[in-house]
Amino acid sequence: MDLVDWHSPILMVITETRMSGARADEIIKALPFDGYAVADTIGFAGGIWLLWRTDLVHVEVLAATEQEIHALIQVRSQSFSWLISAIYASPRFEERCILWNNLKILANMHDLPWALMGDFNEVLAVEEKYGGNPICQRRGRAIKECMDECRMMDLGYTVVRDARADSEGDLAEAISNFKTKAQNWNRELSEEYNLILELEEELWAMKSRTSWIISGERNTTYFHISALNRRSKNRIICVQNSEGEWCRNLEELKEIFNSSFKKLYQSEQVFCPITTQWSSDWCAKLSQEEAGSLTNIPSDGEIWNALKTMKPYKAPGIDGLHAGFFQRFWLVVGESVKREVKEVFSR
């Protein structure tokens, strides 16, 4: 009751209740949850309670056994649904194997986000327990195969274990430590999740680029879809006039474009006042000798040096030939080029 008062959960899973029947119903009715599903105990052990508030969350119980309760969860303020499995695995290995098989079957029946929580009564690493017998490889291999086939990710026990270790037996202090460590762990997990999303985005961008390189220029369905998407993005279906109204009529669009271009290239200046010739001593000027040299006919060396400074494969001339052509075959076309250039300067 203290935990419920402190955290006010809308959904709660309690495992190893060790009670069922009328006694369980009596305790559940005392809690602030009006929806519940109960899995009976296994002898004097086990027991699972899934409790929820029906005014805040919709829960549809899909299946329940002594070791598991599976339910579909939807918060009423959202349209997003996910699957929860409350687990209390049997202390007996043979019965746990039945649970692992049930989880494998369920994993192949849906593609929803899936949270599994509870007591699996099994450990995968020595760090997950204190003392006791060594880990049984056969039992560890069985749950590991189940986790791999169901694509589960073990969130670990370190947060709870460290919180209990730091509390020195004080339950209130252990709960406080757990809350702090869980918040830090959640923050780290969120940062890692965002990093994974960024990597996934980069991966899909690379895949998209690869698909375009392979199929983008071919006469394929991919090429036609890409072209249609690009065409739909570039299509103009309406234009806003000077009054802020959107026009779709063809004649109105013509008038808007004509008036816009006339306004763009039309000057409001009706006369040009005559001003005295501007002069200044600080600006750069050409001497009479330098100005006269501009009209001189260039020498053969100046023509060749000017041709070498041109980019070989820039825009071609009216004859369709690049500057690189004249550079490459200068020994053949050099005389005719020099003659043509000199004739231009002599006119």
FENMONOR-V833096 format. One record per backbone hydrogen bond with DSSP energy under -1.0 kcal/mol. NH is the residue of the N-H (numbers start at 0). CO is the residue of the C=O. If there is no record, write none. Layout:
NH,CO / NH,CO
This chain:
4,0 / 5,1 / 6,2 / 7,3 / 11,50 / 13,48 / 15,46 / 17,45 / 24,20 / 25,21 / 26,22 / 27,23 / 28,24 / 30,27 / 32,30 / 34,51 / 36,49 / 38,47 / 41,44 / 44,41 / 47,38 / 48,13 / 49,36 / 50,11 / 51,34 / 52,9 / 55,52 / 56,52 / 57,73 / 59,71 / 61,69 / 62,69 / 64,67 / 68,85 / 69,62 / 70,83 / 71,59 / 72,81 / 73,57 / 75,55 / 77,74 / 81,72 / 82,112 / 83,70 / 84,114 / 85,68 / 86,116 / 87,66 / 88,118 / 95,91 / 96,92 / 98,94 / 99,95 / 100,96 / 101,97 / 102,98 / 103,99 / 104,100 / 105,101 / 106,102 / 107,103 / 108,105 / 114,82 / 116,84 / 118,86 / 127,124 / 128,125 / 139,135 / 140,136 / 141,137 / 142,138 / 143,139 / 144,140 / 145,141 / 146,142 / 147,143 / 148,144 / 149,145 / 151,146 / 160,156 / 161,157 / 162,158 / 163,159 / 164,160 / 165,161 / 169,166 / 173,169 / 174,170 / 175,171 / 176,172 / 177,173 / 178,174 / 179,175 / 180,176 / 181,177 / 182,178 / 183,179 / 184,180 / 185,181 / 186,182 / 187,183 / 188,184 / 189,185 / 190,186 / 191,187 / 192,188 / 193,189 / 194,190 / 195,191 / 196,192 / 197,193 / 198,194 / 199,195 / 200,196 / 201,197 / 202,198 / 203,199 / 204,200 / 205,201 / 206,202 / 207,203 / 208,204 / 209,205 / 210,206 / 211,207 / 212,208 / 213,209 / 214,210 / 215,211 / 217,214 / 219,217 / 223,219 / 224,220 / 225,221 / 226,222 / 227,223 / 228,224 / 229,225 / 230,226 / 231,227 / 232,228 / 233,229 / 238,246 / 240,244 / 243,240 / 246,238 / 252,248 / 253,249 / 254,250 / 255,251 / 256,252 / 257,253 / 258,254 / 259,255 / 260,256 / 261,257 / 262,258 / 263,259 / 264,260 / 290,286 / 291,287 / 292,288 / 302,298 / 303,299 / 304,300 / 305,301 / 306,302 / 307,303 / 308,304 / 309,306 / 316,320 / 319,316 / 323,311 / 326,322 / 327,323 / 328,324 / 331,328 / 332,328 / 333,329 / 336,332 / 337,333 / 338,334 / 339,335 / 340,336 / 341,337 / 342,338 / 343,339 / 344,340 / 345,341
